[in-house]
Amino acid sequence: MGSQTSFPSTVVVIGADYVDPIYAQLAKVAQKKIQEDPDLSRFLFQQGVTFACDGHPSRFTKIWKTTLETAKTLSGPENIVEQLTRDQVYQHIHGESSQSVPTSELKGGSRWNQAYCNLSAAFIDAKECIQIYYDRCMKVPSISFRCGSAVDHITVVGSQSQGVVLENGTNITADMVIVAAGAWSNKLVYLGNRVVPVGHEVAWVKVTEEEARRWKDMSISTNLSTGLNMFPPYRGEIKILRRSPGYKNTVVVAHPEDPTKQISISWPRTIVSNPTDIIPADAEAAMRADLREIMPDLADRPFDRSRICWISTTPTGDFLITPHPSIAGIHLATGGSAHAWKFMPIIGDLVVDSMEGSLSPELVDKWAFHKDSTAKDESSPRMDGDPEELKDIVRHRL
Ligand SMILES: Cc1cc2nc3c(=O)[nH]c(=O)nc-3n(C[C@H](O)[C@H](O)[C@H](O)COP(=O)(O)OP(=O)(O)OC[C@H]3O[C@@H](n4cnc5c(N)ncnc54)[C@H](O)[C@@H]3O)c2cc1C
C-alpha cells in the first residue's frame, strides 16, 4: 500500500443500528471519533441508511421489525423516517412525484414494500481513510511497513511462535505475531470452522452527471428480504452488493501447525490471482431483479466492474480477538464477519487491550476462541443457504 496505489474508492456503512447492545455502544463511540476527526470526517457522508423488506412473514421481516424498534431506541425517533407503502419507499429515493414500477412488470412480485430510514447513519470512503491512517503511521518512527512480500508462515518452535517468514524467504523474528489477515488468516493459523472465509458479490455501475445530481441525497438502501445493499452515487458510480449465502474457494494447503498434514480451507480467490474473474450469473441476475424495482434506470446498465470480496465470518458474527488457543506469542485479530470496518478508530486499542489482558470481561467472552453461544446478531443477516463453490460458477471477462 502507499500513495502510489491506484485502486478505485470504495464506500462502507457507518452506523450503530445494532440489536446487540455491546456492538451498538462500540459503534457509537467509533462513529463519534470519525465525526470528530478533521481528516476522516471529510470523507464521511451522513445521508442515512434505509432498511426495506417485503413485509411477508419470514425471518427477514421479523428482523426488520426488531431493528426498527432498536433504531428508534438507540438513534431516537426523530432520526427515523418510516416508509409505510411501496410508493413511499420508491419516492424516498426518486422524489414525491415519482411513480413506483408496477408490480405486474416485476417477476416474482414486489420486494421493496416497506422501509425505514435511520438518518444518523453514514457512508464513508474506506480507501481515503485507510490512506489517512497509513500516512499517520508513516510519521511514527517505531512503525515500519514491509510491502511487496506477504507472510508465508509463522515460525513455531514447540508451542511458542518465533516470528514469521515472508514469501520471499525473509525471516522476521518477533516476540508477538498478530494474525489480522482477514479472510486470509486460515492459511496462517489453524482455525477449523471457528472462522470461515466467504466471498460476496459486489458490482459498480457508472452514473451520468445528471443521475449523480438526481440521487445525490439518497440514503444507503438495504433490502433485508433480498440482501441487496446499494450506496448513493459517489465519484460517478453506485456500489451494489448482495448479502447472499456467498461463495467459497476450496483449496488444499499444508496444516499451518503441522506441515506433515494437509487441510482443505476456503481461500480468497481474487482478481490478483484471477484477473478476468467476474461475478457469477445468478448473482448478477439477483442484483438486476432488485434494480428493476428500486432503480429501474440502472437495471440493464452494464456493470463497470464486479468483484468477489472476501470476509472472515464467525458462526455468531462476533470478532475473534484473543490469544491463540495453543501457541504462545500469537494473537488473533480476525473474524470481522462483514461488519468490522466501522470500528476502525477503536479496534486497534481493543486488540492491544486484549494482548495486555485489560480487555473488559464481556469483550473477552464475546471474542474468545472457545464460545458456547450460537446466538447470532441479525443486524446484517445473510440470505439462507450455503456458500457455493466459486470455481464452478465464476465467469470471465472477455
Ligand atoms: C463487500 C464488503 C462490504 C463491506 N461493508 C462493510 C460496511 O459497510 N461496514 C462495515 O463496518 N464493514 C463492512 N465490511 C466488512 C469489513 O470490510 C471487514 O470486517 C474488515 O475489513 C475486516 O478487517 P480486517 O483487517 O480484519 O481484514 P481485511 O480488511 O480483509 O484485511 C486483511 C489484510 O491482511 C492482508 N493479508 C492477508 N494475508 C496476508 C499475509 N499472508 N501477509 C501479509 N498480509 C496479509 C490483506 O492483504 C489485507 O490487507 C464489508 C466487507 C465486504 C467484503
PDBQT file of the ligand as one rigid body, heavy atoms in Angstrom, charges set to zero:
ROOT
HETATM    1  C1  LIG A 401     -18.218  -6.222   0.162  1.00  0.00    +0.000 C 
HETATM    2  C2  LIG A 401     -17.994  -5.864   1.611  1.00  0.00    +0.000 A 
HETATM    3  C3  LIG A 401     -18.692  -4.810   2.172  1.00  0.00    +0.000 A 
HETATM    4  C4  LIG A 401     -18.488  -4.473   3.500  1.00  0.00    +0.000 A 
HETATM    5  N1  LIG A 401     -19.190  -3.425   4.023  1.00  0.00    +0.000 NA
HETATM    6  C5  LIG A 401     -18.967  -3.063   5.298  1.00  0.00    +0.000 A 
HETATM    7  C6  LIG A 401     -19.670  -1.950   5.838  1.00  0.00    +0.000 A 
HETATM    8  O1  LIG A 401     -20.484  -1.326   5.151  1.00  0.00    +0.000 OA
HETATM    9  N2  LIG A 401     -19.410  -1.584   7.114  1.00  0.00    +0.000 N 
HETATM   10  C7  LIG A 401     -18.509  -2.262   7.905  1.00  0.00    +0.000 A 
HETATM   11  O2  LIG A 401     -18.315  -1.883   9.064  1.00  0.00    +0.000 OA
HETATM   12  N3  LIG A 401     -17.839  -3.340   7.411  1.00  0.00    +0.000 NA
HETATM   13  C8  LIG A 401     -18.048  -3.748   6.128  1.00  0.00    +0.000 A 
HETATM   14  N4  LIG A 401     -17.399  -4.813   5.614  1.00  0.00    +0.000 N 
HETATM   15  C9  LIG A 401     -16.530  -5.613   6.493  1.00  0.00    +0.000 C 
HETATM   16  C10 LIG A 401     -15.171  -5.034   6.678  1.00  0.00    +0.000 C 
HETATM   17  O3  LIG A 401     -14.622  -4.651   5.416  1.00  0.00    +0.000 OA
HETATM   18  C11 LIG A 401     -14.282  -6.095   7.354  1.00  0.00    +0.000 C 
HETATM   19  O4  LIG A 401     -14.920  -6.549   8.545  1.00  0.00    +0.000 OA
HETATM   20  C12 LIG A 401     -12.934  -5.518   7.691  1.00  0.00    +0.000 C 
HETATM   21  O5  LIG A 401     -12.278  -5.070   6.522  1.00  0.00    +0.000 OA
HETATM   22  C13 LIG A 401     -12.073  -6.583   8.363  1.00  0.00    +0.000 C 
HETATM   23  O6  LIG A 401     -10.809  -6.026   8.594  1.00  0.00    +0.000 OA
HETATM   24  P1  LIG A 401      -9.550  -6.954   8.757  1.00  0.00    +0.000 P 
HETATM   25  O7  LIG A 401      -8.398  -6.027   8.930  1.00  0.00    +0.000 OA
HETATM   26  O8  LIG A 401      -9.813  -7.991   9.790  1.00  0.00    +0.000 OA
HETATM   27  O9  LIG A 401      -9.421  -7.759   7.376  1.00  0.00    +0.000 OA
HETATM   28  P2  LIG A 401      -9.162  -7.205   5.920  1.00  0.00    +0.000 P 
HETATM   29  O10 LIG A 401      -9.748  -5.855   5.746  1.00  0.00    +0.000 OA
HETATM   30  O11 LIG A 401      -9.571  -8.300   4.984  1.00  0.00    +0.000 OA
HETATM   31  O12 LIG A 401      -7.584  -7.019   5.863  1.00  0.00    +0.000 OA
HETATM   32  C14 LIG A 401      -6.719  -8.115   5.889  1.00  0.00    +0.000 C 
HETATM   33  C15 LIG A 401      -5.378  -7.635   5.329  1.00  0.00    +0.000 C 
HETATM   34  O13 LIG A 401      -4.395  -8.645   5.519  1.00  0.00    +0.000 OA
HETATM   35  C16 LIG A 401      -3.606  -8.734   4.354  1.00  0.00    +0.000 C 
HETATM   36  N5  LIG A 401      -3.012 -10.077   4.297  1.00  0.00    +0.000 N 
HETATM   37  C17 LIG A 401      -3.658 -11.241   4.058  1.00  0.00    +0.000 A 
HETATM   38  N6  LIG A 401      -2.807 -12.268   4.117  1.00  0.00    +0.000 NA
HETATM   39  C18 LIG A 401      -1.588 -11.749   4.385  1.00  0.00    +0.000 A 
HETATM   40  C19 LIG A 401      -0.295 -12.324   4.534  1.00  0.00    +0.000 A 
HETATM   41  N7  LIG A 401      -0.099 -13.633   4.426  1.00  0.00    +0.000 N 
HETATM   42  N8  LIG A 401       0.742 -11.485   4.781  1.00  0.00    +0.000 NA
HETATM   43  C20 LIG A 401       0.549 -10.152   4.883  1.00  0.00    +0.000 A 
HETATM   44  N9  LIG A 401      -0.662  -9.544   4.762  1.00  0.00    +0.000 NA
HETATM   45  C21 LIG A 401      -1.723 -10.351   4.509  1.00  0.00    +0.000 A 
HETATM   46  C22 LIG A 401      -4.608  -8.490   3.221  1.00  0.00    +0.000 C 
HETATM   47  O14 LIG A 401      -3.929  -8.091   2.055  1.00  0.00    +0.000 OA
HETATM   48  C23 LIG A 401      -5.453  -7.385   3.815  1.00  0.00    +0.000 C 
HETATM   49  O15 LIG A 401      -4.894  -6.120   3.555  1.00  0.00    +0.000 OA
HETATM   50  C24 LIG A 401     -17.581  -5.203   4.290  1.00  0.00    +0.000 A 
HETATM   51  C25 LIG A 401     -16.864  -6.265   3.717  1.00  0.00    +0.000 A 
HETATM   52  C26 LIG A 401     -17.075  -6.593   2.389  1.00  0.00    +0.000 A 
HETATM   53  C27 LIG A 401     -16.291  -7.734   1.768  1.00  0.00    +0.000 C 
ENDROOT
TORSDOF 0
